[in-house]
Amino acid sequence: MARRPELIRVGDVVRDMEPGFELAECFRPGESGCRLMPACALKPVLREAGRAFLATLDRYTLADLLPAQL
């Protein structure tokens, strides 16, 4: 956090704080005990949702979240 708040995207903070950010265990290689794999149709939907979530966070910086008087 050696940069100014207006240069730090919220999505980047989440990516840095949550390594291996997955919405379901099937995204972790070799760790899935899911009985629906490989026929599961939910995985691409969850992947899309995760990307949309992070894309939304990327539209904001830490400065956007700080009170105006700081």
N, CA, C and O atoms as a GROMACS GRO file, in nm:
protein
  280
    1MET      N    1   0.083  -0.119   0.000
    1MET     CA    2   0.000   0.000   0.000
    1MET      C    3   0.088   0.125   0.000
    1MET      O    4   0.058   0.223   0.068
    2ALA      N    5   0.192   0.120  -0.075
    2ALA     CA    6   0.282   0.234  -0.084
    2ALA      C    7   0.237   0.331  -0.194
    2ALA      O    8   0.309   0.426  -0.226
    3ARG      N    9   0.121   0.308  -0.250
    3ARG     CA   10   0.069   0.397  -0.354
    3ARG      C   11  -0.046   0.479  -0.300
    3ARG      O   12  -0.106   0.445  -0.197
    4ARG      N   13  -0.076   0.585  -0.369
    4ARG     CA   14  -0.190   0.670  -0.331
    4ARG      C   15  -0.320   0.590  -0.347
    4ARG      O   16  -0.330   0.508  -0.438
    5PRO      N   17  -0.418   0.615  -0.260
    5PRO     CA   18  -0.544   0.540  -0.265
    5PRO      C   19  -0.614   0.546  -0.401
    5PRO      O   20  -0.681   0.449  -0.439
    6GLU      N   21  -0.601   0.654  -0.473
    6GLU     CA   22  -0.669   0.664  -0.604
    6GLU      C   23  -0.602   0.578  -0.711
    6GLU      O   24  -0.653   0.567  -0.823
    7LEU      N   25  -0.488   0.518  -0.678
    7LEU     CA   26  -0.418   0.430  -0.772
    7LEU      C   27  -0.435   0.283  -0.739
    7LEU      O   28  -0.385   0.196  -0.810
    8ILE      N   29  -0.506   0.254  -0.630
    8ILE     CA   30  -0.523   0.115  -0.585
    8ILE      C   31  -0.666   0.071  -0.610
    8ILE      O   32  -0.760   0.121  -0.548
    9ARG      N   33  -0.682  -0.023  -0.703
    9ARG     CA   34  -0.816  -0.075  -0.734
    9ARG      C   35  -0.860  -0.175  -0.628
    9ARG      O   36  -0.781  -0.256  -0.580
   10VAL      N   37  -0.986  -0.168  -0.592
   10VAL     CA   38  -1.042  -0.259  -0.491
   10VAL      C   39  -1.028  -0.404  -0.536
   10VAL      O   40  -0.999  -0.492  -0.455
   11GLY      N   41  -1.050  -0.430  -0.663
   11GLY     CA   42  -1.035  -0.566  -0.715
   11GLY      C   43  -0.895  -0.621  -0.694
   11GLY      O   44  -0.878  -0.739  -0.663
   12ASP      N   45  -0.794  -0.536  -0.711
   12ASP     CA   46  -0.656  -0.579  -0.688
   12ASP      C   47  -0.632  -0.612  -0.541
   12ASP      O   48  -0.558  -0.706  -0.510
   13VAL      N   49  -0.693  -0.536  -0.452
   13VAL     CA   50  -0.680  -0.564  -0.309
   13VAL      C   51  -0.739  -0.702  -0.278
   13VAL      O   52  -0.678  -0.780  -0.205
   14VAL      N   53  -0.856  -0.731  -0.332
   14VAL     CA   54  -0.919  -0.862  -0.309
   14VAL      C   55  -0.831  -0.972  -0.366
   14VAL      O   56  -0.811  -1.074  -0.300
   15ARG      N   57  -0.780  -0.955  -0.486
   15ARG     CA   58  -0.693  -1.057  -0.545
   15ARG      C   59  -0.569  -1.081  -0.459
   15ARG      O   60  -0.526  -1.195  -0.441
   16ASP      N   61  -0.510  -0.972  -0.406
   16ASP     CA   62  -0.390  -0.985  -0.322
   16ASP      C   63  -0.420  -1.048  -0.187
   16ASP      O   64  -0.338  -1.123  -0.134
   17MET      N   65  -0.536  -1.017  -0.130
   17MET     CA   66  -0.571  -1.066   0.003
   17MET      C   67  -0.631  -1.207   0.001
   17MET      O   68  -0.629  -1.277   0.102
   18GLU      N   69  -0.683  -1.247  -0.114
   18GLU     CA   70  -0.747  -1.378  -0.127
   18GLU      C   71  -0.679  -1.459  -0.237
   18GLU      O   72  -0.740  -1.481  -0.342
   19PRO      N   73  -0.556  -1.504  -0.216
   19PRO     CA   74  -0.492  -1.584  -0.320
   19PRO      C   75  -0.572  -1.711  -0.344
   19PRO      O   76  -0.622  -1.773  -0.250
   20GLY      N   77  -0.583  -1.749  -0.468
   20GLY     CA   78  -0.663  -1.866  -0.500
   20GLY      C   79  -0.811  -1.840  -0.486
   20GLY      O   80  -0.887  -1.929  -0.447
   21PHE      N   81  -0.852  -1.719  -0.516
   21PHE     CA   82  -0.994  -1.680  -0.503
   21PHE      C   83  -1.080  -1.768  -0.596
   21PHE      O   84  -1.081  -1.748  -0.717
   22GLU      N   85  -1.150  -1.862  -0.537
   22GLU     CA   86  -1.239  -1.950  -0.613
   22GLU      C   87  -1.376  -1.949  -0.550
   22GLU      O   88  -1.391  -1.936  -0.428
   23LEU      N   89  -1.478  -1.961  -0.634
   23LEU     CA   90  -1.614  -1.964  -0.584
   23LEU      C   91  -1.660  -2.105  -0.545
   23LEU      O   92  -1.760  -2.121  -0.476
   24ALA      N   93  -1.585  -2.205  -0.590
   24ALA     CA   94  -1.621  -2.343  -0.556
   24ALA      C   95  -1.495  -2.429  -0.555
   24ALA      O   96  -1.394  -2.392  -0.615
   25GLU      N   97  -1.501  -2.540  -0.487
   25GLU     CA   98  -1.383  -2.626  -0.475
   25GLU      C   99  -1.337  -2.684  -0.608
   25GLU      O  100  -1.220  -2.721  -0.621
   26CYS      N  101  -1.425  -2.691  -0.706
   26CYS     CA  102  -1.387  -2.750  -0.835
   26CYS      C  103  -1.287  -2.664  -0.912
   26CYS      O  104  -1.231  -2.709  -1.012
   27PHE      N  105  -1.263  -2.541  -0.867
   27PHE     CA  106  -1.165  -2.455  -0.931
   27PHE      C  107  -1.024  -2.480  -0.879
   27PHE      O  108  -0.927  -2.433  -0.937
   28ARG      N  109  -1.012  -2.555  -0.770
   28ARG     CA  110  -0.881  -2.587  -0.714
   28ARG      C  111  -0.832  -2.718  -0.775
   28ARG      O  112  -0.893  -2.823  -0.754
   29PRO      N  113  -0.724  -2.712  -0.850
   29PRO     CA  114  -0.675  -2.833  -0.918
   29PRO      C  115  -0.642  -2.944  -0.819
   29PRO      O  116  -0.570  -2.923  -0.721
   30GLY      N  117  -0.693  -3.062  -0.846
   30GLY     CA  118  -0.662  -3.179  -0.766
   30GLY      C  119  -0.729  -3.187  -0.630
   30GLY      O  120  -0.706  -3.283  -0.558
   31GLU      N  121  -0.811  -3.090  -0.594
   31GLU     CA  122  -0.871  -3.089  -0.461
   31GLU      C  123  -1.022  -3.111  -0.463
   31GLU      O  124  -1.085  -3.108  -0.357
   32SER      N  125  -1.080  -3.131  -0.578
   32SER     CA  126  -1.225  -3.137  -0.585
   32SER      C  127  -1.277  -3.277  -0.555
   32SER      O  128  -1.232  -3.376  -0.612
   33GLY      N  129  -1.372  -3.282  -0.465
   33GLY     CA  130  -1.440  -3.406  -0.435
   33GLY      C  131  -1.582  -3.403  -0.491
   33GLY      O  132  -1.667  -3.482  -0.451
   34CYS      N  133  -1.606  -3.312  -0.583
   34CYS     CA  134  -1.741  -3.293  -0.637
   34CYS      C  135  -1.784  -3.414  -0.719
   34CYS      O  136  -1.710  -3.462  -0.806
   35ARG      N  137  -1.901  -3.463  -0.692
   35ARG     CA  138  -1.954  -3.580  -0.763
   35ARG      C  139  -2.017  -3.543  -0.898
   35ARG      O  140  -2.046  -3.630  -0.979
   36LEU      N  141  -2.037  -3.414  -0.920
   36LEU     CA  142  -2.098  -3.370  -1.046
   36LEU      C  143  -1.997  -3.356  -1.160
   36LEU      O  144  -2.036  -3.351  -1.277
   37MET      N  145  -1.871  -3.348  -1.127
   37MET     CA  146  -1.767  -3.332  -1.230
   37MET      C  147  -1.755  -3.462  -1.307
   37MET      O  148  -1.771  -3.567  -1.245
   38PRO      N  149  -1.729  -3.463  -1.433
   38PRO     CA  150  -1.705  -3.350  -1.522
   38PRO      C  151  -1.831  -3.300  -1.592
   38PRO      O  152  -1.822  -3.214  -1.681
   39ALA      N  153  -1.947  -3.350  -1.556
   39ALA     CA  154  -2.070  -3.314  -1.626
   39ALA      C  155  -2.135  -3.185  -1.574
   39ALA      O  156  -2.239  -3.144  -1.625
   40CYS      N  157  -2.078  -3.123  -1.474
   40CYS     CA  158  -2.137  -3.005  -1.412
   40CYS      C  159  -2.140  -2.886  -1.508
   40CYS      O  160  -2.038  -2.850  -1.567
   41ALA      N  161  -2.256  -2.828  -1.523
   41ALA     CA  162  -2.272  -2.710  -1.608
   41ALA      C  163  -2.262  -2.581  -1.527
   41ALA      O  164  -2.269  -2.472  -1.584
   42LEU      N  165  -2.246  -2.592  -1.396
   42LEU     CA  166  -2.240  -2.475  -1.311
   42LEU      C  167  -2.102  -2.407  -1.313
   42LEU      O  168  -2.094  -2.286  -1.294
   43LYS      N  169  -1.997  -2.482  -1.336
   43LYS     CA  170  -1.861  -2.429  -1.329
   43LYS      C  171  -1.841  -2.308  -1.421
   43LYS      O  172  -1.788  -2.207  -1.375
   44PRO      N  173  -1.880  -2.313  -1.549
   44PRO     CA  174  -1.861  -2.194  -1.634
   44PRO      C  175  -1.944  -2.074  -1.589
   44PRO      O  176  -1.904  -1.960  -1.609
   45VAL      N  177  -2.058  -2.101  -1.529
   45VAL     CA  178  -2.142  -1.992  -1.477
   45VAL      C  179  -2.074  -1.926  -1.358
   45VAL      O  180  -2.071  -1.803  -1.348
   46LEU      N  181  -2.019  -2.007  -1.267
   46LEU     CA  182  -1.948  -1.953  -1.152
   46LEU      C  183  -1.822  -1.878  -1.195
   46LEU      O  184  -1.787  -1.776  -1.136
   47ARG      N  185  -1.753  -1.929  -1.297
   47ARG     CA  186  -1.634  -1.860  -1.347
   47ARG      C  187  -1.673  -1.721  -1.400
   47ARG      O  188  -1.606  -1.622  -1.370
   48GLU      N  189  -1.780  -1.715  -1.477
   48GLU     CA  190  -1.828  -1.587  -1.530
   48GLU      C  191  -1.869  -1.492  -1.417
   48GLU      O  192  -1.839  -1.373  -1.421
   49ALA      N  193  -1.937  -1.545  -1.316
   49ALA     CA  194  -1.981  -1.464  -1.203
   49ALA      C  195  -1.861  -1.409  -1.125
   49ALA      O  196  -1.862  -1.293  -1.083
   50GLY      N  197  -1.760  -1.490  -1.106
   50GLY     CA  198  -1.640  -1.445  -1.036
   50GLY      C  199  -1.569  -1.334  -1.112
   50GLY      O  200  -1.523  -1.237  -1.052
   51ARG      N  201  -1.561  -1.348  -1.243
   51ARG     CA  202  -1.499  -1.244  -1.325
   51ARG      C  203  -1.581  -1.115  -1.319
   51ARG      O  204  -1.524  -1.006  -1.311
   52ALA      N  205  -1.712  -1.126  -1.322
   52ALA     CA  206  -1.799  -1.008  -1.314
   52ALA      C  207  -1.783  -0.940  -1.178
   52ALA      O  208  -1.780  -0.817  -1.170
   53PHE      N  209  -1.774  -1.018  -1.072
   53PHE     CA  210  -1.755  -0.965  -0.937
   53PHE      C  211  -1.627  -0.882  -0.930
   53PHE      O  212  -1.628  -0.768  -0.883
   54LEU      N  213  -1.516  -0.940  -0.977
   54LEU     CA  214  -1.389  -0.870  -0.973
   54LEU      C  215  -1.388  -0.750  -1.068
   54LEU      O  216  -1.327  -0.648  -1.037
   55ALA      N  217  -1.453  -0.762  -1.182
   55ALA     CA  218  -1.460  -0.649  -1.276
   55ALA      C  219  -1.534  -0.531  -1.213
   55ALA      O  220  -1.496  -0.416  -1.234
   56THR      N  221  -1.637  -0.560  -1.136
   56THR     CA  222  -1.709  -0.453  -1.067
   56THR      C  223  -1.619  -0.386  -0.964
   56THR      O  224  -1.614  -0.264  -0.956
   57LEU      N  225  -1.547  -0.465  -0.886
   57LEU     CA  226  -1.456  -0.409  -0.787
   57LEU      C  227  -1.344  -0.329  -0.852
   57LEU      O  228  -1.296  -0.231  -0.795
   58ASP      N  229  -1.303  -0.369  -0.972
   58ASP     CA  230  -1.197  -0.298  -1.044
   58ASP      C  231  -1.239  -0.157  -1.087
   58ASP      O  232  -1.153  -0.074  -1.119
   59ARG      N  233  -1.366  -0.130  -1.088
   59ARG     CA  234  -1.414   0.004  -1.126
   59ARG      C  235  -1.397   0.104  -1.014
   59ARG      O  236  -1.420   0.224  -1.034
   60TYR      N  237  -1.358   0.059  -0.896
   60TYR     CA  238  -1.345   0.146  -0.779
   60TYR      C  239  -1.203   0.142  -0.725
   60TYR      O  240  -1.133   0.041  -0.736
   61THR      N  241  -1.162   0.253  -0.667
   61THR     CA  242  -1.032   0.259  -0.600
   61THR      C  243  -1.054   0.276  -0.451
   61THR      O  244  -1.166   0.301  -0.406
   62LEU      N  245  -0.946   0.262  -0.376
   62LEU     CA  246  -0.958   0.285  -0.231
   62LEU      C  247  -1.003   0.428  -0.202
   62LEU      O  248  -1.073   0.451  -0.104
   63ALA      N  249  -0.963   0.522  -0.285
   63ALA     CA  250  -1.005   0.661  -0.265
   63ALA      C  251  -1.157   0.675  -0.273
   63ALA      O  252  -1.215   0.759  -0.205
   64ASP      N  253  -1.220   0.592  -0.356
   64ASP     CA  254  -1.366   0.596  -0.368
   64ASP      C  255  -1.435   0.554  -0.238
   64ASP      O  256  -1.550   0.590  -0.214
   65LEU      N  257  -1.365   0.479  -0.157
   65LEU     CA  258  -1.423   0.424  -0.034
   65LEU      C  259  -1.391   0.505   0.090
   65LEU      O  260  -1.446   0.481   0.197
   66LEU      N  261  -1.302   0.603   0.075
   66LEU     CA  262  -1.263   0.686   0.189
   66LEU      C  263  -1.360   0.802   0.207
   66LEU      O  264  -1.415   0.854   0.110
   67PRO      N  265  -1.381   0.844   0.331
   67PRO     CA  266  -1.465   0.962   0.355
   67PRO      C  267  -1.402   1.083   0.285
   67PRO      O  268  -1.280   1.093   0.273
   68ALA      N  269  -1.485   1.175   0.238
   68ALA     CA  270  -1.439   1.289   0.161
   68ALA      C  271  -1.344   1.380   0.238
   68ALA      O  272  -1.259   1.444   0.178
   69GLN      N  273  -1.356   1.387   0.370
   69GLN     CA  274  -1.273   1.479   0.447
   69GLN      C  275  -1.132   1.428   0.471
   69GLN      O  276  -1.050   1.504   0.523
   70LEU      N  277  -1.098   1.305   0.436
   70LEU     CA  278  -0.961   1.255   0.460
   70LEU      C  279  -0.866   1.305   0.358
   70LEU      O  280  -0.747   1.273   0.363
   0.00000   0.00000   0.00000
